[in-house]
């Protein structure tokens, strides 16, 4: 599968910022003028210290007086050149410094460093690549669910939106390994690609799967033809928003009551009804028990909707005769407090 990397805008680093470059160029200019001035005065017979002192007071315009009388034409021309070039270099350097302060880049840099330290402390978090319409909704729902996340976004305009949401972020191209590493991919549990470009999504999936073989990748796709490519690239789940929207419209027309019930279950409602899938671990009480023997409904008040076996089989509705094994998943439905009671009793 040949996938060419999409063209993306390179995000400037600290040393590539315009104001920083301007300050650095101004400092270099000031040093060059000083070297030029010192060489000229030394050539006129001055000592090195006198030449340096003369250049400094000339460029700074403090007016302490000349070290030696400047009476020759060559010395006067040399001094005028120093004054002209020095004034331009100093003004250029100061302009860059003023811009650096005016743009608040010191505050931004310090805040970004603090945020990077927070990201380095995360483990088992979710990375959301892209903060467009889909990425913003995913991030909001993850925050509402109490999950930690890091957003990767290259756009300056959307970075402002991320900051308003109070989210941790890394500004950069998610197809780059360094950017994914800064977002903590090696420590993350899940990666969500929410970019509108299928080419970028495939490339991110390929890169992330090579870097972190165990991370769960949920990829957004715009075209149905991309689904196979994303599966081959290593995506665990592929979501097509357009297909989901179309099916929802049809469901609203044909089975509106079912859609209303599904919304009641899957969205935050006043009834606090939730659906969840929980894995069976080796230390769980359910391990090696059958659904019939567990008597989950009577003991916890939740409804067992389906059982997904470790080998991929799905029991719907569950028969209740086959014992639970390690890495089986049980899909349950109930009120929030009943789900909490289920976890407490069965150790999932």
Secondary structure, 3 states (H helix, E strand, C coil): CCCCCCCCCCCCCHHHCHHHHHHHHHHHHHHHHHHHHHHHHHHCCCCHHHHHHHHHHHHHCCCCCCCCCCCCHHHHHHHHHHHHHHHHHHHHHHHHHHHHHHCCHHHHHHHHHHHHHHHHCCCCCEEEECCCHHHHHHHHHHHHCCCCEEEEECCHHHHHHHHHHCCEEEECCCCCHHHHHHCCHHHCCEEEECCCCHHHHHHHHHHHHHHCCCCEEEEECCCCCHHHHHHHHCCCEEECHHHHHHHHHHHHHHCHHHHHHHHHHHCCCCCCEEEEEEECCCCCCCECCCHHHHCHHHHHCCEEEEEECCCCCEECCCCCCCCECCCCEEEEEEEHHHHHHHHHHHCC
